[in-house]
Amino acid sequence: MGYLARGLLLLAFLAPLSALAGWMDRFEEEALGFGMETAVENALDDDVTVRDILGYAVSHRELFNESVVLRALYCAGADREEVREEADRLGISVEEVSVALEEAIAECPSKQSLTDRDMVETPLGSDPAGVDAISLPLPPTDPQAPLSQ
């Protein structure tokens, strides 16, 4: 195998590791700078899994409190069953998971009351009341009117 082929193989292996390390660095910076909820929400938005988030937090107990991470996952709208399964896999007690969920419901009720499985599907371009938002008339505008008053 030539040097070029070996180099490409090494890059193919290291590229995912670099991306993985990137989210961890960002997660840690955001958690310490802006709070755990922000760090968890951004990680989930970047398609980091519950398994990765919780696993990273557990492996860095000196930096992160498991209860705070669990509560942040619930507040961010992570799937409850997935959080429970990962917590169990990592040896986090059922009691700790239950307390975190109860705290999240008390602190973040709007995110906990509306989960993906509870939302009603609506057609594209319409609101739940049945009014098509695209066809609503725009208010009249005067092209001669000043932009600010």
C-alpha positions in Angstrom: 0.0 0.0 0.0 1.4 3.3 -1.0 2.0 6.4 1.1 -0.9 8.2 -0.5 -3.3 5.4 0.2 -2.2 5.1 3.8 -2.5 8.8 4.2 -6.1 8.8 2.8 -7.0 5.9 5.0 -5.6 7.6 8.1 -7.6 10.8 7.2 -10.8 8.8 6.7 -10.3 7.4 10.2 -9.3 10.6 11.9 -11.9 13.0 10.4 -14.8 11.6 12.4 -12.7 11.6 15.6 -11.9 15.3 14.9 -15.6 16.1 14.6 -16.3 14.2 17.7 -13.7 16.1 19.6 -15.1 19.3 18.2 -18.5 18.9 19.7 -17.0 17.9 23.1 -14.9 21.0 23.2 -17.9 23.2 22.3 -20.1 21.3 24.8 -17.7 21.9 27.6 -17.1 25.5 26.8 -20.9 26.2 26.5 -21.7 24.3 29.7 -19.1 26.2 31.7 -19.8 29.5 30.0 -23.6 29.6 29.4 -25.0 26.7 31.4 -25.8 23.1 30.9 -29.2 23.7 29.2 -27.6 25.7 26.5 -24.8 23.2 25.9 -27.3 20.3 25.7 -29.7 22.1 23.4 -26.9 23.1 21.0 -25.5 19.6 21.1 -28.8 18.0 20.3 -29.4 20.6 17.5 -26.0 19.5 16.1 -27.3 15.9 16.0 -25.2 14.8 19.0 -27.0 11.8 20.5 -28.3 11.4 24.0 -25.9 8.5 24.4 -22.9 10.7 23.5 -23.9 13.6 25.7 -24.7 11.5 28.8 -21.7 9.3 28.2 -19.4 12.3 28.0 -20.8 13.8 31.1 -20.5 10.6 33.1 -16.9 10.1 31.9 -16.1 13.7 33.1 -17.8 13.7 36.5 -15.2 16.1 37.7 -16.7 18.8 35.4 -20.4 17.8 35.1 -23.1 16.8 37.6 -25.1 13.9 36.2 -28.4 15.2 37.7 -27.9 18.6 36.0 -27.2 16.9 32.6 -30.2 14.7 33.0 -32.5 17.6 33.8 -31.0 19.6 30.8 -31.7 16.7 28.5 -35.3 16.5 29.6 -35.7 20.3 29.4 -34.3 20.2 25.9 -37.0 17.8 24.9 -34.9 14.6 24.6 -36.9 11.4 24.4 -37.6 10.3 27.9 -37.2 6.6 27.2 -33.9 7.1 25.5 -32.6 9.1 28.4 -33.8 6.4 30.8 -32.1 3.7 28.8 -28.8 5.5 28.5 -28.8 6.4 32.2 -29.5 2.7 33.0 -26.7 1.6 30.7 -24.3 4.0 32.4 -25.3 2.9 35.9 -27.2 6.0 36.9 -29.9 5.1 39.4 -33.6 5.1 38.6 -34.1 7.4 41.5 -31.7 10.0 40.2 -33.3 9.8 36.7 -36.8 10.2 38.3 -35.8 13.2 40.3 -34.2 14.9 37.3 -37.4 14.3 35.3 -39.6 15.7 38.1 -37.3 18.8 38.4 -37.4 19.3 34.6 -41.2 19.1 34.5 -41.3 21.7 37.3 -38.7 24.0 35.8 -39.4 23.6 32.0 -43.1 22.8 31.8 -43.7 24.0 28.3 -41.0 21.8 26.8 -42.2 18.8 28.8 -45.8 19.2 28.0 -45.3 19.3 24.3 -43.2 16.5 23.0 -43.0 15.3 19.4 -45.4 12.4 20.1 -48.0 14.8 21.5 -48.0 17.3 18.7 -50.6 17.2 16.0 -49.5 17.2 12.4 -50.7 20.2 10.4 -50.4 20.6 6.6 -47.5 22.8 5.4 -48.4 26.4 5.4 -51.3 26.2 7.8 -51.8 26.8 11.5 -53.6 24.4 13.8 -56.7 26.6 13.7 -57.0 25.8 10.0 -56.2 29.3 8.7 -53.7 29.1 5.9 -50.9 31.5 6.9 -49.7 31.8 3.3 -53.0 33.2 2.0 -53.5 35.9 4.7 -53.5 39.4 3.2 -50.6 41.7 4.0 -51.5 45.1 5.5 -51.6 47.9 2.9 -48.3 49.8 2.5 -47.8 53.3 1.2 -44.7 53.3 -1.0 -44.3 57.0 -0.4 -44.3 56.6 3.4 -41.0 57.2 5.2 -39.2 54.0 6.5 -39.0 55.3 10.0 -40.9 57.9 12.0 
